[in-house]
Amino acid sequence: MVRLSRLVLAAPHSGAGKTTLALALLLALRERGLRVQAFKVGPDYVDPTHLEAASGRRVYNLDGFFLEETRLLSLFQHGARGVDLALVEGVMGLFDGKDPLGQVGSTAQVARLLKAPVLLVVDASAMAGSIAPLVQGFRAFDPRVQVVGVLANRVASERHAELLREALSHVGLPLLGWLPQDPALGIPERHLGLVLAGEVRPPLQALLRAFRVDLEGVLRLAAVAPSLPQAPPFLPPREPPRVRVAYAWDRAFRFYYPEGLELLEALGAELVPFSPLEDAVLPPSQALLLGGGYPELFARELAENRAMREAIRRFPGPIVAECGGYMYLARGLWVGEDFFPMVGLVPAEARMGERPILGYREVEALRDNPVAQRGEVFKGHEFHYAQMEPSQSPAWRRVGGGEVEGYTDGRVLGSFVHLYLPARPEGARRLLAWEGLP
């Protein structure tokens, strides 16, 4: 059995301030001298950058749609080795997920699987006594989800905090901490969520100074989490490096699941970062990863780096490009009325749209590609505004829906779907064993 103090931070809805309160709590715990491992529920690439900045540790994604229970426990224990406490930031509202009641892909599902106490983050800017029935409803909805306390965001004053505390006492829940209503404590947003931690300096010290927290109460509640069964190792035994894999990593491209990269390394990949924005040549490598990101924000710079576009166009090995990387492989990218030439390996043009396309995906390979054989099914997620012209050689058919998507010629795979390779490690093995590797 594994004994580990742990908490889940959830909220009634998106925008309540989960990330802001998670950062404040991470900082307070670290100031106490504790080693804290942060996790993020759901297929999120952005919030983990902020959690990593505050925790000083790599942040892993916990998702009940991607991983069944044993594998999710394995990943949780893999990330939390040697720490004093694990802090899991939820996604959207507590019971929001793939289905109407949040049985799959929700914060509630992860809290149930981890048997973790839940602190509910409430935006208190327009309420006082109403916080009590709100929180009581969330506590009573599913007895398997243990809501044990409240963190309040956007609190107007000390008196406001006292009113919230008194109201919560009537339903037997503590107000364990709060942050004042101060725009300077927030993190800027854009069309795919928060701005990345590397692009803005998170107000970490200001958060720590402003945070009013009963840290002893938080630690007591975290410590009551029951022991978990010992799960199998998340990664296979590590193999010696045998395949060099270059992966795009800069301001335009940096959306990767860290556990996916670790899986590749365990299977024999030597990962080498490069910048499509800044570099003129690719590092010596046998396979190429182009992750998601924000190519639309750097379209001009990407277009002007002709040397890199040509280097990728001439690259002889397998290429896997997801979302932003898929857009970069296209003939060009339209941003408004402006057209920017891109790599040209995908015979189509990408165009930024007005509405997001998002959701979990199960996709079946229509033909062999660098990670899948025809007929194999993979799990992933989409979140983008861009659209691509229909392909004459689509890569995937959505399971249950029938829509086709992406592009492949067998060597190049481009798609808006961010694949979660740890759910099907055979895909990573196939990439590293691709028959055309030099």
Sequence and secondary structure as in RCSB ss.txt:
>XXXX:A:sequence
MVRLSRLVLAAPHSGAGKTTLALALLLALRERGLRVQAFKVGPDYVDPTHLEAASGRRVYNLDGFFLEETRLLSL
FQHGARGVDLALVEGVMGLFDGKDPLGQVGSTAQVARLLKAPVLLVVDASAMAGSIAPLVQGFRAFDPRVQVVGV
LANRVASERHAELLREALSHVGLPLLGWLPQDPALGIPERHLGLVLAGEVRPPLQALLRAFRVDLEGVLRLAAVA
PSLPQAPPFLPPREPPRVRVAYAWDRAFRFYYPEGLELLEALGAELVPFSPLEDAVLPPSQALLLGGGYPELFAR
ELAENRAMREAIRRFPGPIVAECGGYMYLARGLWVGEDFFPMVGLVPAEARMGERPILGYREVEALRDNPVAQRG
EVFKGHEFHYAQMEPSQSPAWRRVGGGEVEGYTDGRVLGSFVHLYLPARPEGARRLLAWEGLP
>XXXX:A:secstr
 B  EEEEEE SSTTSSHHHHHHHHHHHHHHTT  EEEEEESS SSHHHHHHHHHSS  EEE TTTS HHHHHHH
HHHHTTT SEEEEE  SSTT SSSTT SSSSHHHHHHHHT  EEEEEE TT STTHHHHHHHHHHH TTS EEEE
EEEEE  HHHHHHHHHHHHTTT  EEEEEES GGGS  EETTEE  GGGS   HHHHHHH EE HHHHHHHHHT 
  B     SS       EEEEEE SSSEEE  HHHHHHHHHTTEEEEEE TTT SS  S SEEEE EE GGGGHH
HHHH HHHHHHHHT  S EEEETHHHHHHEEEEEETTEEEE   SEEEEEEEEEEEEEEEEEEEESS  SS  TT
 EEEEEEEEEEEE   SS  EEETTT  EE EESSSEEEES EE GGGSTHHHHHHHT TT  
